[in-house]
Amino acid sequence: MGIRLKIIMNPSSGREQGRLNVEEVLSYLLNLGRLERADISYTAKRFDARDFAMNLDESQYDYLMAVGGDGTVNEVISGLQMGHKKIPLAIYTAGTVNDFAYSIGMPQLPSDFARMLLNPEFIKADCGKVEDCYFLNVLAGGVMTNVPYSVPSQLKTNLGPAAYWLSALKEMPTLNETMNLTFITEEKTYNVSDAMVFLIANSRSVGGFRKLMSLAELNDGLLDVLVLSKIEPGDIFPLLGRIVMGEHIMDDNVTYFQTSYVSIVNNGSKSLVLDIDGEEGPELPQCVECIKDAVTLIVPKTEG
């Protein structure tokens, strides 16, 4: 008996390579006689992926496949949570930045991805929640965190990662700006009066730095919080080296802690909008919580 597959795809992600990859995955399964059904829903605007997932009829499918970047995956996760869906999810990276998929070792080749679907391993993963928004990878605020959602979709399609660098140049004047923030958890209160950026994540890889959240685990019931205070120019490159090695969390300019719930207060006069997996989120103040074992992911079977 073949696999019944529902696919939610952002057709413009990854310079439209995602569409070609999906065609190869389906061809591989068909050639083996292991595909019973495959229905594809293409996104055309924001929240399409969320609505497709939220209204999914789980009885019709074995697996859900999300094809796109971190923003597409974020919407699918939000839709699954809002619709109380429990269908296993496979993530095929096709976007400009794909931190979460990298962190769980998702296959890149269509043939490998198809083999994973035929011989899957299932794991539980937590997700974060703020208001009615959910995130599988990262929530951020501060310097340059608006770059991902301020880059036009067509520019990302045409230029790939270069689009982010071009947009980041516009934000260079803000590097001297800081935030006065308070992070309140059940265990401790953290006051950071000169914060440049803060990140709340569920996986170790964020922004292309593979060990940025060096203590993060997918299903420990905790979110990892990192706050970077204002740093002198001469300290930037040494800190980057420590980040690459995963040895930065004890740095004097870094505040790092784990928690299942955190309330964030903006003590400054300027409003602060959050970034949620590359999409524009709500303004501070906000409460962020970890939803334990929120989603079932399909991952490659562990060898041995």
C-alpha positions in Angstrom: 0.0 0.0 0.0 1.4 3.4 -0.9 1.9 6.6 1.0 -0.9 9.2 1.1 0.9 12.6 1.0 -0.3 16.2 1.5 2.2 18.8 0.3 2.1 22.5 1.2 4.6 24.3 -1.0 5.9 27.9 -1.4 6.6 27.7 -5.1 9.0 30.7 -5.1 11.3 29.4 -2.3 14.8 28.6 -3.1 14.6 30.2 -6.6 11.8 27.8 -7.3 14.0 24.7 -6.8 11.5 23.3 -4.4 9.0 22.5 -7.1 11.6 20.5 -9.0 12.7 18.6 -5.9 9.1 17.6 -5.1 8.6 16.4 -8.6 11.6 14.1 -8.2 10.5 12.9 -4.8 7.1 11.9 -6.2 8.6 10.3 -9.3 10.9 8.2 -7.1 7.9 7.0 -5.0 5.8 6.3 -8.1 8.6 4.3 -9.8 8.7 2.1 -6.7 4.9 1.8 -6.6 4.8 3.3 -3.2 2.7 6.4 -3.7 -1.0 6.1 -3.4 -1.9 9.8 -3.3 -0.2 13.2 -3.4 -2.1 16.5 -3.2 -0.3 19.8 -3.5 -1.4 23.2 -2.2 0.6 26.2 -3.4 0.9 29.3 -1.3 0.3 32.7 -3.0 0.3 35.0 0.0 1.1 35.2 3.7 -0.9 32.8 5.9 -1.8 30.5 3.0 0.4 27.8 4.4 -1.1 28.3 7.9 -4.7 28.0 6.6 -3.9 24.9 4.5 -2.4 23.1 7.5 -5.2 24.3 9.9 -7.9 23.0 7.6 -6.2 19.7 6.7 -8.4 16.6 6.8 -6.0 14.2 8.6 -8.0 11.2 7.7 -7.1 11.5 4.0 -3.3 11.5 4.5 -0.5 9.7 6.2 2.1 12.5 6.2 2.2 16.2 5.7 5.2 17.7 3.7 6.1 21.4 4.0 8.3 22.7 1.2 9.8 26.2 1.6 11.9 28.2 3.9 11.7 28.9 7.6 8.7 31.2 7.1 6.7 28.6 5.3 7.5 26.0 8.0 6.5 28.5 10.7 3.1 28.9 9.1 2.6 25.2 8.7 3.4 24.7 12.4 1.1 27.5 13.4 -1.7 25.9 11.3 -1.2 22.5 12.8 -1.3 23.9 16.4 -4.3 26.2 15.7 -6.2 23.3 14.1 -5.1 20.7 16.7 -3.7 18.5 14.0 -1.4 15.6 14.9 -0.3 14.4 11.5 3.5 13.7 11.1 5.4 16.5 9.4 8.3 16.2 6.9 10.2 19.4 6.1 11.9 19.8 2.7 14.2 22.8 2.7 13.7 25.1 -0.2 14.2 28.6 1.2 17.0 31.0 1.5 17.6 30.2 5.1 16.7 26.8 6.6 18.1 26.7 10.1 15.7 24.3 11.7 15.8 21.7 8.9 19.6 21.8 9.0 19.5 21.2 12.8 17.5 18.0 12.4 19.6 16.7 9.5 16.8 16.7 6.8 17.9 15.2 3.5 18.7 17.5 0.6 18.6 15.1 -2.3 15.1 14.1 -3.5 16.0 10.4 -3.6 17.2 10.6 0.0 14.1 12.5 1.1 11.9 9.9 -0.6 13.7 7.0 1.1 13.2 8.8 4.4 9.4 8.8 3.8 9.5 5.1 3.0 11.5 4.3 6.1 10.7 7.1 8.6 11.7 7.8 12.2 9.3 9.9 14.2 10.4 12.4 16.9 8.6 14.9 19.0 9.6 18.5 19.0 8.6 21.5 21.1 7.5 24.8 19.7 7.4 28.3 21.1 4.2 30.4 21.3 3.6 34.2 21.6 0.0 35.4 21.4 -1.5 33.3 18.6 1.8 32.8 16.8 3.9 29.7 17.0 7.5 29.1 16.1 9.6 26.0 15.6 13.0 27.7 15.3 13.5 31.3 16.5 11.9 34.5 17.8 14.1 37.6 17.7 14.2 41.3 18.4 16.7 44.1 18.0 19.4 45.0 15.5 18.8 43.7 12.0 16.1 41.2 13.0 13.7 43.0 10.7 15.8 42.1 7.6 14.2 38.7 6.9 10.6 40.0 6.7 11.6 43.3 5.0 13.1 41.6 2.0 10.6 41.4 -0.9 9.8 37.8 -1.9 10.7 38.3 -5.5 14.2 39.7 -4.5 14.8 36.6 -2.4 13.7 34.4 -5.4 16.0 36.2 -7.8 19.1 36.8 -5.6 18.9 34.1 -2.9 21.0 34.8 0.3 22.5 38.0 -1.4 19.1 39.6 -0.9 19.5 39.5 2.8 23.0 41.1 2.7 21.8 43.9 0.5 18.9 44.6 2.8 21.2 44.4 5.8 23.3 47.2 4.5 20.3 49.6 4.9 20.2 48.7 8.6 23.9 49.4 9.4 23.1 52.8 11.0 21.1 51.0 13.7 24.1 49.1 15.0 24.7 51.7 17.7 21.1 51.5 19.0 20.4 49.5 22.1 17.4 48.3 24.0 16.5 48.4 27.7 14.8 45.0 28.3 13.7 42.9 31.3 13.3 39.1 30.9 11.1 37.6 33.7 11.1 33.8 34.3 9.8 31.7 37.1 13.4 31.2 38.3 15.0 34.6 37.8 14.7 38.1 36.4 17.3 39.4 33.9 17.7 43.2 33.3 19.8 44.1 30.2 19.9 47.8 29.7 22.2 47.8 26.6 20.9 44.9 24.6 21.6 44.9 20.8 19.6 41.8 19.9 17.9 38.9 21.6 17.0 35.4 20.3 14.6 32.8 21.7 15.1 29.4 20.0 14.3 25.7 20.1 17.2 24.5 18.0 20.9 25.0 18.0 21.2 26.5 14.6 20.1 30.1 14.2 21.0 32.6 11.5 23.4 30.2 9.9 25.4 29.8 13.1 25.2 26.1 13.8 26.0 26.3 17.5 24.5 29.6 18.5 22.1 28.0 21.0 24.7 25.5 22.1 22.5 23.9 24.9 19.2 23.7 22.9 17.3 20.4 22.6 14.3 19.9 20.4 12.1 18.2 23.1 13.4 19.3 26.5 10.4 21.5 27.3 12.7 24.5 27.4 13.4 27.5 25.2 16.9 28.9 24.9 17.3 32.6 25.3 20.4 34.6 24.2 20.8 38.3 24.7 23.8 40.1 23.2 24.7 43.4 24.9 26.4 46.3 23.1 29.9 45.2 22.0 33.0 47.2 21.2 34.2 46.9 17.5 37.4 45.2 18.6 35.5 42.5 20.4 33.3 41.5 17.5 35.6 39.1 15.7 36.8 37.2 18.8 33.1 36.8 19.8 32.3 35.4 16.3 35.0 32.9 16.7 33.6 31.7 20.0 30.1 31.5 18.5 31.4 29.3 15.7 33.0 27.0 18.3 29.9 27.1 20.5 31.9 28.7 23.4 30.2 32.0 23.6 27.5 31.6 26.2 30.0 32.5 29.1 31.1 35.7 27.3 30.6 38.9 29.3 28.5 40.4 26.5 26.2 37.4 26.3 23.2 36.6 28.6 22.1 33.0 28.1 19.5 31.0 29.9 16.8 28.3 29.4 13.2 28.5 30.5 9.8 27.2 29.7 8.2 30.6 30.0 9.5 34.2 29.8 7.9 37.6 29.9 9.7 40.3 28.0 9.3 44.0 28.9 10.5 46.8 26.8 11.6 49.6 29.1 12.5 52.0 26.3 10.3 54.6 24.6 10.7 53.2 21.1 8.4 50.3 20.0 10.0 47.0 19.3 8.5 44.5 16.8 9.4 40.9 17.0 10.6 38.6 14.2 9.2 35.1 14.2 11.0 32.6 12.0 11.6 35.4 9.5 8.1 36.9 9.6 6.9 40.1 11.3 5.4 39.4 14.7 3.7 41.4 17.4 5.3 44.3 19.5 6.7 44.0 23.0 5.7 43.5 25.8 5.0 39.8 25.3 5.0 36.5 27.1 6.7 33.6 25.3 6.1 30.0 26.3 7.3 26.5 25.3 4.7 24.0 24.1 6.1 20.6 25.0 6.0 17.9 22.3 3.9 20.1 20.0 4.6 18.4 16.7 5.7 15.0 15.4 8.5 15.3 12.9 9.6 12.8 10.3 13.4 12.5 10.3 15.9 10.1 8.7 16.2 6.8 10.6 19.3 6.7 12.8 21.9 4.3 11.4 22.6 1.4 13.7 
